[in-house]
Amino acid sequence: MSTGRVLVATLALLSIQECVSQTCTDNNGVPGQCIDTSSCTGTTTAGLCPGAANIQCCTYGTCTANGVAGNCVSTSQCTQLTSSGLCPGPADIKCCTGYGTCTANGVQGDCIDSSTCTGVTTSNLCPGPAAITCCTVPPPPTSCSLSNGVQGTCEASNSCNGVTSSSSSCSGSDVCCTSNYGTCTA
């Protein structure tokens, strides 16, 4: 094989390696890409990537978009929301954030995938795909007491599996829900 062909083959291989970079995570948990240090306009960290000594983990730091903390990463590494103009580096480096927080029925929650929510989900309160919903954990029920001393909890009348009665200690349209009428003596 001639020297010219070897040189062309070597250059082609180097071009392919630069186009297919491996992902990495720096020592602070910030995601990045394994690339040649001469191509990184962010911060490089050695020892996190396979290959030659000049192939290092290139990261672009952290960012905040609309009050939500995120990381500056390549858009190919972000599966959530991206915001432009908040990160250094090439055009494909954007601020990658979660979907933020939300409030549903007066309860603070997080915008997450509904399949991972262990609380109550409410649709149409979060940005992103339809699967991203407001996940809230309802506050513990408020206690109430009936005039005859029977204890209960303040709930919506349609969620009570016991006896409902009006109570001044319950707010809004909630009623005092008790499991029984109390005790009686004969």
N, C-alpha and C positions, 0 to 999 in steps of 0.2 A: 504494500500500500504506500502511496506516495505521501510525502510530508504535507502537501496541500490538503489531501483527503483526511488525514489524521487531524489536522488543525480544524477543518470544517466540522468533522464529527465531534470533536471536543467542544467547540463553540456551541453546537446544537444541543449537546448534553447539558452544558452550563445554562443555556437559555431555558431548557425544560425544567431544570432544578430550581431556577429563580421563579418560574411561573407557578410551580406547585410547592408552596411553602407549607410547612407543618405548623400547627398551632402550639402554643406554650403558655405557661402561666408563670409570672415572675414571683419572687420571694414574698411580695406583698399581696398576692392573690389577683393581680391585674392580668387579664388575658392579653396575649400578644401573638406574634408570628416569628417563626425561625427564618431569618433572612440574613443576607450578607450585611455586615456592620456598615459597609460603605453606602448601602441603600437605605439605612434606617435614619429617619430624621427625628426620632424620639429617643428613648433611653434603651440601651442594650444591657443585657445581663448574660454573662458567660456561664457555661456549664449546664444549661437547660435544654440544649438542642443537640441532636446528632450531627455528625459531619465535622468539617474542618473548624479550626479555631475561630475563623472569621464568621461562621454561622452562629448567630446568637439570638436570644429572645429579644425581640424589639417591641417595646410597649410605648404607649402615648399618654399614659396617666389616667387620672379620674376626671369626672366632669359632673355638672348638675344641670338638668334640663327641667324647666317648669317645677322647680323645687324637689325633684327626684334625683337622687345620687346615681351615678352610672360610671361606666368605664369607656375610655376612648379606644375603640377597636374597629377593625375592618368590618364593613357591612356584611360580609360573608360569615362573620363570626357571631353576629347578633341575631337572636331569634325573637327579640322584643321590639320596643320602639327605638328609632334612631332620630337624632336631631343634628342638623348641620350647623357649622360655624362655631362649635364649642371646643374643638380639639385641634391640636397641631398635626402636621403631617399631610400625607396625600389626600386627595379628594374623597377616597373611599373610607377614610378614618372618620367615624362619626361618634357622637355621644350615644351609647347604648344604655337604656334605662329599663327598669321594670315598668309596669303600667300604672304605678302610683297608688294613691289612697282614695277612698270614697266614703260617703256617708249614706246609709240606707235606713230609713225609718228612725233617724236620730242616732244611729249606732255607727261609730267609726269602723271602717274595714279596709281591706287591701284588695286591689284589682289583681286577681290571679286566675289561672285556668280553673274553671268550675270543677273539673275532675279531681283537683287537689284540695278543694275546700272541705274542711271538716265542720263548718258552721252552716250558716244560711246564705244562699246565693241570691243576688238580685241582678237582673239583666239591665242593660242600657244605661249603666252609670259609669262605665269605664271606656277608655280608648282601646283600639286594637280589634282583633277578630271577635266574632260572636261568642267564642268559648271563654273569653276573658270577662268575668263577672265580678261584682262587688261581693266579697266574702266577709261576712260579719259573724261575730259570736255574740248572741244576745246577752244582755246583762242578766244577772240572776234575778229571779222574780222578787217583787216587793211583797213583804208579808202584810197581811191584813187580819182584822179580827171583827167578828160579828158581835152584835149587841149581847148575844147569849154567851160570849166568851170563846166560841169556836174559832180556831186559827185556820187561815188559808193563805193563798197567794193571789196577787192581782194578775189577772190574765184577760185576754180577749174572751168574750163569752162563747165564741165558737170553738175555742181550743180547750175549754174546761170539760173534764170528764167526770166532774162531780156536781155539786149543787152550787148555783151562782146566786149571789145577793149583792145589792149595791153596798158600797162602802166608801166613806169619805177619805180613807187612806189610799184609795186607788186613784190614779190619774186618768184623765181623758175618758175614753169609753170602756176602760177595763172594769171588770167586776171582781168581787171577792169570790174565789173558787175554793170550795171546801169539799172534803171527801165525804162528809156526812152532815147531819143536822146537829150533831153533838150527842151528849149522853142524856138519858132520861132515867128517872127513878119511878118505880111503881109504888 
